[in-house]
C-alpha cells in the first residue's frame, strides 16, 4: 500500500485490497480504484508519504486492525485505520478503511 501510494501506482495499492472491500463512500474495490486513479490524475496524491511508524496492530474477531497510519500529500494530511481480513487464499487484505482528516 505504502509503495503504491508513494509511486502513484493504483495496481500496487489494489493488490492489498480485498475483493470484499466495503467503504461508506467508495463502495467496493473497483470504485476505490477509480477514485484513486482520478485523485492521482488530479495531482491530489502528488508527493505522498505514508508512515506506519506509530501504527499499532491488534487482532479483533479474526481481523487485524492497524491504526494510526499517517499520510501526507498535496491534499493535506490524513490518519487511516485499516481492517484486514483473511481472504479465501489465506492472505490478509484490507476489507475496510476509515480515513480521518480529509
N, C-alpha and C positions, 0 to 999 in steps of 0.2 A: 504494500500500500504506500509506504513512505517513498520508495523509489519511483513508483508510478506517478504519484502526485508531484514529486520534485522534478521529474523529467517530462511531465505533462503527457504521460503515456496511459491512455484510458484502458487499454487491454491489460496492462500490468495491474492497475487498480482493480479491475473487474475480476481478475484471477483470484482475488482474496474475498470476493463477494459470493455468497451462497445463491444458488438458483432460487431458493425460497426467501430471498431478501424481501423485507417489507419496511416501508417508511411512510409516515403520515403525509409527507409532501411529495416525495419522489416515486411513491408506489412500489415498483418492483425493480429488479436488476437492470432490465432493458431501459427503463425510463431513467434510472440513475446514470446509466452510460450516456444517454442522450444529453442529460443535464450537464454532466462533466464535459462532454465534447463542446457543447455550447459555451459553457463557462470558460473553458480553456481557450476557445477561439476568440472570445471577447477580451481575453487578457486578464481576467479577474484572478486567475491562479498563477500568473507570472511570479517568478521569484519565490515560489512556495517552499516553505521549510516545515517539516513535520518532526515533532520531537516526542519520543516515548520515554524520555529520561525520568520523568516523575510519575509515570503510569504505574498503577497497581493492578495486579492480576488476581481476580478472585473467581472461584468456582461456585456457581449458584444453579441448582437444579439441572446439573449436567451441562450447563453453558458456562463459558468463560467470559467474564466482564472485564474490560480493560478501560481504565479511566484514571486520570485525565491524560488525553493525548492532545498536545498543543500544536496548532497550525497557524502559521503566519504567511500571508501572501499579499498581493496588491489590494485585494478586497479588505484587508484588515487582519484581525485575528479571531480564532475560534477555539473552543475546547470541545473535544469529541469523546463520546463514550461509545465503545464498540461492544456488541454482544456477539460472541462466536458460538456456533453450534456445530456438532459433528454431522457432516453430510453423509450420505449413503456410502461414499467411497472411503469413509474413515478419516477424512481431512476436516479440520475445524476451519470454517469460513464465517465471515460476518453475515449474521442474519438480520440484525438491526443496528442502527446507529442513531445517536442523539447528538445534535450539533448545537452548541450554545455560543452566543455572541455574534451571530451573523445577522 
